[in-house]
Amino acid sequence: MTSFRGLYPAVITPMDRDDRLNEEAFRQVLEFNIRAGVHGFWVAGGSGESVLLQPDENRRVAEIAADQCRGRARTIMHVGAATTSAAAGMAEQAARAGVDAVCALPGSFYGAGADESIGYYQAIGKAAGLPLFVYNLPDATGLEFTPELMKRLQDEVPQLAGLKHSAANFKNVWIFARMGLACFKGFSCLMLPALVEGAVGCVDGPPGVAPEAFLQVWDAYQEGDWARARKAQDTATEIFGLFDGEYGPYVAVLKELMGRRLGIDCGVPRPPGIPLTREQADRVWNRFQELMPDA
């Protein structure tokens, strides 16, 4: 059984008012989730504004995550980049920082396909020397990791451990699991059905601001309590719905809710991202409190 399983929030990267990494806020966000009982983190992914971080920021985020978790939760650090050399360099840095695994979107600006991805992930895996997870997000990259492509990677990238599956083809969760891949579902509104189909867990941004709700899904499923699991998933799905754009941009909502929960300033999205208006911020917080009155 894979050692990577459970609820892994795709954690935000807090910024200060000068648009610099807010290290203390980042530690508080991690600690809040660790104390809630999460099993690990997907660090500097889409929810963490990975493609907007500078190399030194990416390195520092990896160092802080590894230090703060210290074996209490696992860390999967995103190192994807537009060039293979940049991705491999960040992978090496992440390994030195002490993370448990690395993950990466494919380099996709010039429409990299299957053949290009093999060499790209080989270089990342070799540089890190750690378990490697593919980030399957075709809506953003234009490349979908099908079972056929994942089989090629299995055969040619010895560090490959699994993937975060954020593609629409739900059946592939079942296929990936039966290939022996550690498949995390990338949409937390589908956490329970994905677990039934063989997923090892869930990686997503919303669980980071409401870990208690999503851990109830995991715990009830592990205990075989189907009625409680379905009820917990209903609540979790309602929380997931706060991030569908009705209340404002995705990362802006994440940072607003996380900041209000902890009573700290997590900043706003890095430009060109835009913050919530005060009206949007109040609306989404009020709705969040309705869904989680004890928060």
N, C-alpha and C positions, 0 to 999 in steps of 0.2 A: 504493500500500500504506500502511496506517495506520502512524503512528510509534509507536503504542501496541500493543506485542505482547510476548509472553514470559511469564515467571513474575513475578507481582506478589503478594507476600505481603500478606495483610490483617493488618497489624502491630498488636501489642498496644499499649496505653497503660500503661506502668508507673506504679505509685503507691508513695509512701513509706509509712511506718508511721502517718503522720498523715492518710492518704488524700489526699495532695496529689500533683500531677504530679511524677514523678521525672525531671527533665530529663536528668540524666547517664545514667541507665539507658536512657532512650528513645534517646539518641544511640548508646549501645553496641549496642542491639538493631538499629538501622538499619545501623550500620557493619559488624556481623557479617554481615548479609545482603548488603550491598553487596560486601564482600570475597569472599563465596561466589559472587557473580556474578549475583544477581537483576537483573531488568531494570527494576523499579520497585516501588512500594508503593501499596497501597490504605489510606489513612491515616484513622484515626478512624472506621472502619466498625463492623460488628457486633463483630468480634474486638477492636476498639479501644474498645468500650463507648461509642460515639458518643452515644447518647441519654442517657447519664449524665454527660456532660461539661458543665461550665458554659461560657458563651460565651467568657470570657477564657481558659479552658483550651483550648477548641477553637482559638482564635486562636494561642495559644502553640504548640500541637502543629503547626499548619501552618507556623509560622515555623521551628521546629526541623527539621522534615522537609525543608523547602526548603533550609535552610542546610547540613544534614548531607549531603544528596545532591549539591548543587552540580553538577548536570549528569552525575553518575556513574550515577544511576538516576532514573527519572521518578516524579513524585508525583501521585497522584489523591486529592484531599482530599474527604472526605464532609462535606456541608453541609446535609443534610436536616433538617427541623424540622417541628414541628406547625403552624406558621403560615408563610404565604408570605413575610411580611416578615422573620421571623427567618431563614429559609433564605436569602433574598436578601442579608441583612446578613452572614451568615457567608460566603456566596459572595464578596462584595466583599472581606471581610477576607482570605480565602484567596488571592485574586488579588494583593492587596497584599503578602502574605507571600512570594509568588514560586513557588507551586506550579504544576505544569504543566497540571493539569486539575481539574475538580470532579466530584463524583458526589453523588447524593442518592436516598434513599428517598422515596417519596411521602408527603405529609402525609395521615395515614390514620385519625386517631382517630374522626372523624365519618363514616367510610366514604367518603372522597373517591374518586370514580370517574374515568372518562376525561375528562370535560369539565373537572373541577376540576384535573386533572393538567396539562392543556395550559397554562393560565395560570400554574400553579405553576412548571413548568419553563421557561416563557418568562421569568419574572421572575428565576430563578436564572441562566439563560444570559446574560441582559442584564447582570445585576449583576457577574458574573465576567468576561465577555468572553473566556472560555476554553473549550476543548473540554469537553463535558458528557456524563457517563455516567449513565444510569438504573440504579438498583439494583433489579433484579427479584426480590423476595423475598416472594412472596404468602403464604407460611406465617406471616410476621410482620405483614404489612401488610393482608392481605385483598384486595389488588389485584394481578392478574397483568397484566403487560405482554405482550400478544399481538402477533403480527405486525401486526394491524390497528391497534392503538393505537400501536405504534412507527412505523407509516407516517404516522399523523397527526402525531406528534411530529417526524418527519423533515420534513414539509411546513411545520410551524408554528414550529419551534424551530431557528433556523439554527446554533446552537452544538452541536447534538446530534452526538456522535461515535459512540456505541455504548452498550453496557450490560454489566452483570454479570448473567449469567443463572443465578439460583439457584432456578428453578422446575423442576417435575418433567418438563415436556414437553421431552424431549431433541430431538425432531425440529425444534423451533424454532431450535436452534443452526444447523442447515442453512439454514433460512429466513432468519434474521437475517443470516447471512453473505452470502447471495445478494441481500439488500437493500442491501448495501454498508455494513452496520453492523459496527463493531469489537466482536465478541461475545467476552467473557471468560466461561469456564465457572466457576461458583461452587462446584462440588464437585470437589475435587482427586482424588477417587477415580475420576473420569471424565475426567481431563485428556487422556489419549491418545485415546480415542474422540472427544472433543470437537474436538481438533485435526484429526482425520481429517475431521470434518464441517464444518470451516471456521472454528472458533474461532481467535481471534488469540492466545489464551493462557489462563492460569488465574489467578484471584484467590481466595485462600482463606487461612484461618488456619494450618492445619498446615504448609504450606511455610515459614512464618516460623521454625519451630523446627527444621526439617530441610530447609533449602534444597538441600543437596547431593543428596538423594534425588530431589526433584522436578525439579531441573535436569537430572538424568540422563534423565528422560523427555523433556524438551524437546530436549536435545542429540541424543539418539538419533533422535528423530522428524525433526529438521532434517537429519540425515545420512542418513536413509532406512534406518537399521539397525533393522528391525522386531523382530528377535529380542531385541536389547538394549532396545529401547523397551518391549516387553511385559514383560520381566523387571523393568525399572525401575519400571513401573507397578504390578506386583505388590507390590514393596516399598513404594512410595508408598501404595498402598491399605491395606496393613497399618498403616502409620503413621497414616493417616486414621482407621482404626478405633479408635485410642486416644482419640478425641474423641467417641465415640458415646454417652457417658454411663455406660459401665461403670465407669470410674475416677473419676467425679465430674463436676461441671459444666464445660461447655466452656471458658469463659474461665479458670476456675481451673486447668484442666489446661494450657492454653496458657502461663499465667504461671509455673506451676511448672516445666515443662520448659524454658522459655526461661531462667529464672533459674538452673537447675542447669547448663545447657549453658554459660552465660557466667560462672558463679560470682558472680552478683550477685543482689540482691533486687529482683524485679520487682513485689513486692506481691501483693495478693489482689484478687479482684473487688470493685468498688465496691458497697457495700450498695444494694439488698437482696441482691445476689449473695453467695454464701458460699464460703469457702475449702475446700480439700481437708483431710481429716483427715491426720494423719501417716501412717497406714496406706495411705490412698489415694495419697498423694504418693510413698511408697516403691514401691508396686506399679507405678504408671505409669512411674516413672523406670527401674525394673528392666526392665520390658517394652520401653521405648524403647531401652535399651542393648542388649537382645537383637537388636532390629531394626537398630540402628546401632552396632555394637560399636566403631567408631572415633570416636564422638562424644565 
